[in-house]
Amino acid sequence: MIIKTQLSEKEMPEKFYNISADLPEPLPPVLHPGRKDPVGPDDLSPLFPMELIGQEVSQDRYIDIPEEVQDIYKLYRPSPLYRARNLEKVLDTPAKIFYKYEGVSPTGSHKPNTAIPQAYYNKQEGVEKLTTETGAGQWGSSLAFACSKFGIDLDVYMVKVSYNQKPYRRALMETFGARCIASPSIETEIGQKILAENPESTGSLGIAISEAVEQCVKSDSTKYALGSVLNHVLTHQTIIGQEAMSQLEKQDEYPDIIVGCTGGGSNFAGIALPFLGKSFRDNSSIELKAIEPSACPSLTKGKYAYDFGDTGKMTPLTKMHTLGSEFVPSGFHAGGLRYHGMAPIISHLTNLGYIAPEAYTQLDTFQAGVTFAKAEGIVPAPEANHAVKGAIEAALKCKESGETKTILFNLCGHGHFDMQAYIDYFDGKLFDNKYSESEIAMALSGLPSVG
Ligand SMILES: *Cc1c(COP(=O)(O)O)cnc(C)c1O
C-alpha cells in the first residue's frame, strides 16, 4: 500500500512553469495608478529587480531555476506527496485523495518557494536591503529566512495587532536576522500620519504595505518584495504542481479534481497551473476548485474589475476579483486569506470559466481540519483547512455518485504556530463571521474608474 511518494533531489524540477505562454486569452494589462495607461518596466523598477519585472510579463513557458536557488530548495524539496488513505476510509469514499505537503519548509508553508528566488534575484542586482509587510507573519518569516541565505537586510512591517498577539512568528523572523516593526510605526510618513490621527491604531495589511513601499522608494539600494498575487510569485510556486505531477506519474495516477485555498492565489496556482497548462496544450479537461473563506469571498462575491492592491492606493491597478481595497474582513483565524483581491491570473482564469470557486465558513473549515488531523496526523494551518474542506466535499460528492475520481489538494502549511486558533475552536470561541453585504457594496462603490 503506497502512502508517501518522494522524489529524489535529482528529480526536482529545474524550471518554473509560466502559464502566460499557454493562456487561451492574454491577461488584461496592469495600469498606472495616476495615468491609467499600461505600466512599463520604468514604473516598477523602484520596487523590483529587473529580472522579476521581466518574469512578470514573460511569455516564455519555462524559466530556469538558478542553481543557487535549487540548492536552498533542497533543504526541504522535493516535498512529499501523500495518499490520504486514512481520510478516504473515514469518509467512506470511492475517491482517491492525494495531498502535496508544503509544511516541510523552514517556515512551515509554501511561501519560501518564492521568497528564495526573490531574494536571489535582488542579490544578483546589488540590492542590499528589502522591505515587506506581513499579517500573521508567514510571509515575513519566509522572506527573513531567504534574506539570511543571501546576506540581505530585511525590514518587515508587521500589522500591530498580530505583532502583539503572535510573538512566535516575530521571534522566527528575528531568529533569521530580520528587523520586525509594528505597523503603523513612526518610521514612515504614512505611519506617523495614521498615528497622529489615531494613536491606538492596530494597523492593517494595507497600511503595512504602504509603509514598506514608502521606505523602499526612499532608498536606492532598497527594494520591496510581495509574497502573493503577482505573476512572478505564482510562477515560482509552480514547482509544487510540477513535482506533484511527477509523483502521481510514478503511481500511474492523474488528478480529475485539484483543490487549493486562495488568499492571494499563489499556493493554489502553484499546484493547479502546471496541470491546467497541460490541459490547454492537450485539449483535455480538468476540474479546479479554489476555496476561500465566506468572510472574505473575493472570487465568489467580488467584482472582476480594476482595483488597487493596497488601502493607501499607491500600487498599480490590476484587473482582479476584488471586494474593494477599503474592505477590511472581520476577524477570522486564516490570516493568509484576508486579502481584498485575488491574483490577476487566477481572476482571469475564473472569469474564463476554468476555475470554480467555493466559499466555506470558519467553523466548517476547522471541523474539516480536525477530521484530517485525526486521520492523517498533520495539523493543518487554518488557511489549509479550507483546502481540506474543499477536498472532503469533493470526495463526499464522489461517494454520492459512486464515481472513483482522483482528487489532489495542496496542504499548503502546518498549524503549529496557530494552535491558539485551535484552542479557541475547542473552547467554542470561534464564530462564523459572515461578510457584510453593505460593507462590500460600500467598498466596491469606491472602485477606481479606468475609462
Ligand atoms: C499566505 C498563506 C496562504 C495564502 O496565500 P496564497 O497566496 O493564496 O497561497 C495560504 N496558506 C498559508 C499556509 C499561507 O501561509
Ligand as a Chemical Component Dictionary entry (heavy atoms), coordinates in Angstrom:
data_LIG
# 
_chem_comp.id                   LIG 
_chem_comp.type                 NON-POLYMER 
_chem_comp.pdbx_formal_charge   0 
_chem_comp.three_letter_code    LIG 
# 
loop_
_chem_comp_atom.comp_id 
_chem_comp_atom.atom_id 
_chem_comp_atom.alt_atom_id 
_chem_comp_atom.type_symbol 
_chem_comp_atom.charge 
_chem_comp_atom.model_Cartn_x 
_chem_comp_atom.model_Cartn_y 
_chem_comp_atom.model_Cartn_z 
_chem_comp_atom.pdbx_ordinal 
LIG C1 C1 C 0 -0.014 33.038 2.984  1  
LIG C2 C2 C 0 -0.685 31.752 3.079  2  
LIG C3 C3 C 0 -1.834 31.464 2.295  3  
LIG C4 C4 C 0 -2.481 32.435 1.369  4  
LIG O1 O1 O 0 -1.717 32.856 0.291  5  
LIG P1 P1 P 0 -1.888 32.328 -1.194 6  
LIG O2 O2 O 0 -1.105 33.305 -1.994 7  
LIG O3 O3 O 0 -3.330 32.329 -1.553 8  
LIG O4 O4 O 0 -1.300 30.974 -1.233 9  
LIG C5 C5 C 0 -2.405 30.216 2.413  10 
LIG N1 N1 N 0 -1.910 29.298 3.252  11 
LIG C6 C6 C 0 -0.825 29.535 4.014  12 
LIG C7 C7 C 0 -0.341 28.436 4.914  13 
LIG C8 C8 C 0 -0.180 30.761 3.953  14 
LIG O5 O5 O 0 0.915  30.971 4.689  15 
# 
loop_
_chem_comp_bond.comp_id 
_chem_comp_bond.atom_id_1 
_chem_comp_bond.atom_id_2 
_chem_comp_bond.value_order 
_chem_comp_bond.pdbx_ordinal 
LIG C1 C2 SING 1  
LIG C2 C3 SING 2  
LIG C2 C8 DOUB 3  
LIG C3 C4 SING 4  
LIG C3 C5 DOUB 5  
LIG C4 O1 SING 6  
LIG O1 P1 SING 7  
LIG P1 O2 DOUB 8  
LIG P1 O3 SING 9  
LIG P1 O4 SING 10 
LIG C5 N1 SING 11 
LIG N1 C6 DOUB 12 
LIG C6 C7 SING 13 
LIG C6 C8 SING 14 
LIG C8 O5 SING 15 
# 
